[in-house]
């Protein structure tokens, strides 16, 4: 497996991983109607734009399998939360279901943490939908629950939990 910075040519594969991961990860948490309505094409446009507009304070990484196929990605940058400023945020981390449990998630968290520490951040947060098994994963990597908020997905109310790593050098 190889972790590298994302390029514009990766947008379609990032979109595919994003949609496929949402459909497996959030099944039973988010409505089937919402999940079935996710579109790789619309996510492709979103990710192509995100890559083209990537600023130096953000990091977008992909992980490739031995055949060069993108099987996961992670993105981080400055916190987007008004409540939790002055820290980095892990915006997204998604892996295809068939490669989960192989240590790639931990490697991506470490790579984003290293990138964010290099940008001057000492701590980093991540938002996780209540009921998502990733909550346990992030806690195993050293993140601690610091709060929660209510969000809407597909017209339904959900709770998102904020977790934080207090020392990026220790991840």
C-alpha positions as semicolon CSV with decimal commas, in nm:
position;residue;x (nm);y (nm);z (nm)
1;X;0,000;0,000;0,000
2;X;0,117;0,348;-0,083
3;X;0,006;0,679;0,071
4;X;0,062;0,991;-0,137
5;X;-0,075;1,340;-0,197
6;X;-0,388;1,347;-0,408
7;X;-0,381;1,483;-0,761
8;X;-0,663;1,606;-0,985
9;X;-0,653;1,274;-1,172
10;X;-0,757;1,104;-0,844
11;X;-1,091;1,287;-0,814
12;X;-1,300;1,010;-0,973
13;X;-1,144;0,742;-0,753
14;X;-1,180;0,953;-0,439
15;X;-1,547;1,003;-0,530
16;X;-1,594;0,628;-0,578
17;X;-1,434;0,551;-0,239
18;X;-1,638;0,829;-0,076
19;X;-1,973;0,699;-0,202
20;X;-1,897;0,329;-0,152
21;X;-1,768;0,396;0,200
22;X;-2,073;0,601;0,293
23;X;-2,302;0,322;0,173
24;X;-2,128;0,059;0,387
25;X;-2,033;0,273;0,688
26;X;-2,362;0,454;0,736
27;X;-2,599;0,170;0,649
28;X;-2,848;0,154;0,934
29;X;-2,745;0,499;1,062
30;X;-2,857;0,714;0,769
31;X;-3,169;0,645;0,561
32;X;-3,139;0,398;0,275
33;X;-3,303;0,657;0,052
34;X;-3,027;0,908;0,121
35;X;-2,750;0,650;0,073
36;X;-2,893;0,519;-0,253
37;X;-2,916;0,877;-0,380
38;X;-2,544;0,940;-0,342
39;X;-2,382;0,999;-0,678
40;X;-2,023;0,924;-0,774
41;X;-2,057;1,180;-1,054
42;X;-2,156;1,465;-0,822
43;X;-1,886;1,367;-0,571
44;X;-1,637;1,360;-0,858
45;X;-1,710;1,725;-0,931
46;X;-1,686;1,809;-0,561
47;X;-1,347;1,636;-0,523
48;X;-1,206;1,771;-0,850
49;X;-1,289;2,122;-0,730
50;X;-1,148;2,051;-0,381
51;X;-0,819;1,929;-0,527
52;X;-0,792;2,224;-0,765
53;X;-0,860;2,467;-0,475
54;X;-0,635;2,291;-0,223
55;X;-0,447;2,549;-0,015
56;X;-0,111;2,495;0,156
57;X;-0,280;2,466;0,499
58;X;-0,476;2,157;0,388
59;X;-0,366;1,804;0,319
60;X;-0,544;1,550;0,097
61;X;-0,393;1,204;0,079
62;X;-0,488;0,886;-0,104
63;X;-0,389;0,529;-0,029
64;X;-0,331;0,296;-0,323
65;X;-0,322;-0,082;-0,325
66;X;-0,042;-0,279;-0,492
67;X;-0,215;-0,236;-0,831
68;X;-0,226;0,143;-0,795
69;X;-0,602;0,150;-0,727
70;X;-0,716;0,416;-0,479
71;X;-0,876;0,231;-0,186
72;X;-0,896;0,517;0,063
73;X;-0,832;0,882;0,133
74;X;-0,805;1,134;0,413
75;X;-0,821;1,512;0,427
76;X;-0,730;1,758;0,700
77;X;-0,684;2,128;0,755
78;X;-0,767;2,405;1,001
79;X;-1,074;2,345;1,217
80;X;-1,399;2,450;1,052
81;X;-1,579;2,468;1,386
82;X;-1,642;2,800;1,556
83;X;-1,646;2,618;1,889
84;X;-1,310;2,444;1,841
85;X;-1,069;2,692;1,687
86;X;-0,688;2,698;1,695
87;X;-0,654;2,331;1,607
88;X;-0,651;2,113;1,300
89;X;-0,941;1,898;1,187
90;X;-0,947;1,561;1,019
91;X;-1,221;1,643;0,767
92;X;-1,256;1,298;0,615
93;X;-1,108;0,950;0,634
94;X;-1,266;0,680;0,421
95;X;-1,147;0,333;0,325
96;X;-1,321;0,073;0,113
97;X;-1,468;-0,195;0,337
98;X;-1,241;-0,468;0,197
99;X;-0,923;-0,290;0,315
100;X;-1,045;-0,186;0,659
101;X;-0,873;-0,348;0,957
102;X;-0,530;-0,355;0,790
103;X;-0,382;-0,052;0,967
104;X;-0,439;0,188;0,678
105;X;-0,673;0,410;0,879
106;X;-0,411;0,452;1,150
107;X;-0,149;0,530;0,886
108;X;-0,374;0,794;0,731
109;X;-0,447;0,951;1,071
110;X;-0,072;0,963;1,141
111;X;0,003;1,111;0,799
112;X;-0,262;1,383;0,836
113;X;-0,142;1,455;1,193
114;X;0,215;1,491;1,066
115;X;0,100;1,725;0,790
116;X;-0,102;1,936;1,033
117;X;0,182;1,944;1,287
118;X;0,407;2,065;1,007
119;X;0,157;2,349;0,955
120;X;0,197;2,452;1,320
121;X;-0,097;2,272;1,480
122;X;-0,052;2,082;1,807
123;X;-0,398;1,923;1,833
124;X;-0,658;1,792;1,591
125;X;-1,027;1,708;1,608
126;X;-1,257;1,484;1,409
127;X;-1,637;1,466;1,396
128;X;-1,796;1,119;1,401
129;X;-2,161;1,030;1,355
130;X;-2,301;0,867;1,670
131;X;-2,325;0,492;1,614
132;X;-2,037;0,486;1,365
133;X;-1,777;0,220;1,454
134;X;-1,508;0,477;1,366
135;X;-1,572;0,627;1,709
136;X;-1,398;0,326;1,864
137;X;-1,120;0,339;1,605
138;X;-1,040;0,703;1,680
139;X;-1,043;0,639;2,054
140;X;-0,792;0,354;2,003
141;X;-0,564;0,602;1,824
142;X;-0,572;0,829;2,129
143;X;-0,856;1,071;2,051
144;X;-1,082;1,175;2,337
145;X;-1,445;1,288;2,324
146;X;-1,472;1,665;2,374
147;X;-1,830;1,743;2,272
148;X;-2,116;1,686;2,033
149;X;-2,359;1,867;1,808
150;X;-2,679;1,801;1,616
151;X;-2,668;1,787;1,235
152;X;-2,908;1,702;0,955
153;X;-2,846;1,436;0,692
154;X;-3,115;1,366;0,436
155;X;-3,378;1,548;0,639
156;X;-3,303;1,346;0,954
157;X;-3,146;1,471;1,277
158;X;-2,824;1,302;1,390
159;X;-2,568;1,354;1,664
160;X;-2,207;1,410;1,568
161;X;-1,942;1,354;1,833
162;X;-1,624;1,562;1,844
163;X;-1,304;1,380;1,938
164;X;-0,961;1,537;1,977
165;X;-0,601;1,430;1,976
166;X;-0,424;1,665;2,217
167;X;-0,069;1,602;2,093
168;X;-0,015;1,543;1,722
169;X;0,342;1,429;1,785
170;X;0,212;1,139;1,996
171;X;-0,018;0,986;1,731
